[in-house]
Amino acid sequence: MKSGQMRQSVQLQRAAANVNGYGTPVSVFATYATLRAELVELKAGEAPAGGGGTVAPAAIVLRVRFLDGVRLSDRVLFRSESYAIRAVLEIEAGRGLEISCDVALYEAQA
């Protein structure tokens, strides 16, 4: 894993319970790490109806330096898109992680 290949910036986010102004518990995501990453794989999603616009990636695979505690319940924020973590693999004898992600089915909450 060469640092020169880590050209992308990603944020790892974890869900936290919070209470809104009405006293109702809500789940919000908070960034707990900002890392440099190498984009290993990018799978395009479906083209939007009507033929215009850009196609958002449906799945990505990223390599980052090792960080302890990354969970499948966390999410990755990459290029302003949220991705649900599908798998986390330790690579290069514990020097890094390979994180496989799919497009998140939930909307970001402020």
N, C-alpha and C positions, 0 to 999 in steps of 0.2 A: 504494500500500500504506500504510494508515493504522495506526499503532500501537494505536489504540483498538479495532481489530477483532481484534487478536491476543490473544485471551482464554484460549487453551488453552496448557498447558505440555506439551512433548514432549521426549523424550530420544532422541538419536541414538546407536546402539550399533554397535560393530565387533567382529567375531569375533577372538579371540586364542587362540593355541595355549598350552596349559598342561599340566603333568604332574600327575596325581593321586597319591595316596599309594601306589599300586601301581606307579608308574613308567609308566603308560599315558598317552599323549598324549590330551588331550581339548580340545574347542573350547568356549570360554566367551565370552559377550558382555560387553563392558565399555562403560560410557557414556563417550563422549568429548565430548559437547556437550548442554547443556540449553538449549532455546530456547522463546521465545514463538511461538505459531503461530495462524493463522486457519484454522478448519475450513471448507473450501470445499464439499466434497461428502462425503456419507456414504451408502453403499449397504448396506442391511440384508442379513444372511445368512439362512439358513433357520431356521425356528422349531425349537426342540429337540423331540425325540420326547416324547410324553406331554402336550404342550400347555402345560406350565408353564415358568416361568423367563423370562429375558430373552433377546432376540435380539442376538447380538454382530454388530457391523458386519463385512461381508465385504470392503469396500474403502473407502478414504478418500483424499481429496486435501487436502493441507495447504499453506499458504503461510507461509514463514518469511523472515527477513532473510537476505541472501546469506552463505553459509558455504562456503569453498573446501574441496574434497576429499571431498564426499559421494559415496559409491559405491553402485552397485546391490547390492553384497554386504553393505552395512550393513542395519540394521533400525531401525524407529521404535518406541518404547515410548510408547503413547498410551492414557490411561485404563486403565492396568494390563494392556493387551493388546499383544502383539507383532505388528508388521506388516512384511512383507518389502517393500522398496522396488522398485517396478516401473519407475518413470521419474523423472528429475530434470530439470526444465526451468528455465533461467534466465529470469527475467521482469523487466520494467521496467528495461531497459538495465543489467542486472547488479546491481540493488538488492535482488533477492529470488530465492527458489527456489520452484517449485511441485513438491511431492513427491507422487507417486501411489503408493499402497501397497495391498497385498492382505494378507489374514490370513496370518500366518506358519504354515507347516506343521510347524514344529519347536517343541519345548517349551523354555522358558527354563531355563538351567542355572545353578546357584549357584556 
